[in-house]
Amino acid sequence: MKINPFAPIKELQTALKEKKILRKELLEYCIARFKDYDHKIGSALEIFDKESILSRACAEGVLAGIPGIVKDVIAQKGRCLSCASKILEPFVSPYDATATARLKKDGALLIGRANLDEFAMGSSNETSAFYKVANPWDITRVSGGSSGGSAAAVAAGFVPWSLGSDTGGSVRLPAAFCGVVGIKPTYGLISRCGLVAYASSLDQIGIITRTIYDNALVMSAIAGHDLKDSTTCFVEKKDYTQKLDGSIKKGLRIGVIDNGLQVASMNPEIVAAIEEAVKVLEKLGATIKHFTLSAIEYSAATYFIISRAEAASNLARYDGVRYGMRVKSAESLTAMYEKTRYDGFGQEVRRRIMIGNYTLSVGHHAEFYGNAKKVQQMIRNELEQTFKEVDLLVMPTHSIPAFKFGTFDDNKLAMDLQDYFTCPANLAGIPAISIPCGFTKDTIPIGFQLIGPSLSEELLYQTAHAYEQQTPWHTMHPKKF
Ligand code: GLN
């Protein structure tokens, strides 16, 4: 049987079950796709050899034989774990993250390490220490970040699923830029054991796929309580695909965030696409209410402070002694620390460590970090109040479509503002999913977010799936790259 590179997992499962394709053939096909095309995209840092992939997975399980790729901040036992940084280039993980272990147990084939912005810091995947990730829809444009490799690999038809991580939008933004589905779950729904920390209070592993059903399927394999991460929620494993019947919940109330759509910097094509999406949801039976949320206006600044502060503290462990690289010669121990960190970290990471240490320093702690934590609580409260009146919220994922490489080289603030619509969900710890909702006139994908209260993933998937079934976007794929 000829394999369709864009076949959803559901279709592949049937083909495997009916022996129309063999597990080995599908794996070889995906490896060959990377070999043939990834030199133009740069989505993978490494594709493993076939035998070592097969020897690490179970032959049985819901995801048996389904290949996927994992962002290189998530531990895979016996594999390099570089975080796209020189400082961890030589580091090999001694254990599996809970998410990767669960996927293997369910039969999934983990075929490589996906490229990213160094230590997941970025919005465009231009800061990887190795190479940038191009957008499969137009290789002169960025894939979005920081899980750009994970999103581009799925969009390009290399693999049907991938894992990313989302601290301020890193799963949803590249998913929107590349025209695929990306979810950031409730904080604590997926174990962070084995996820390299960026800003621990905001970090979550997320899932990228081409369809909602596939996303829910992977979620069913990895979500749920984990003894190895005390911040995980006490939820049992469940099947998130169960409610996906093409309809929405009876009486569903959806809030549209008007001050999300009416900001001056919003691209009008994105606004129009989201307005169309809202109409589809309304046709499906949802009641639409309009809101103004002050939370989103304060989120980016709050996220900026908290993420840098936690990053500075988390990245203090890379000192040339415990992990990864160490400079060859230095006059003293302190000089060794300094030189290793200077040579090992890229410019963006060093910049963030410096800002983070400044915001945490004596005399500035209360002014920056302390105040940011207070504003975070206000944001949480406002969202909690809003969810008393509606079940879900609609917000843009991005204000501009995937841009050309280098666009924001001289404007770091504009780059940081790419998180404007995505970071509120991280600050509030609530789930958000980015769903494709159209294209610009240049055929660059557009996405929008559905956001729900804590642990509303099932409702998000059900609603997103119903929307998807009414629209053609998930059937459209990049033609050449
Ligand atoms: N763009 C954001 C940042 O650079 C988000 C990163 C993330 O979610 N990992 O911090």
Residues whose N, C-alpha, C, O or C-beta is under 5 A from the ligand:
A	BS01	LIG	A120 M121 G122 S123 G145 S146 S165 D166 T167 G168 G169 S170 D419
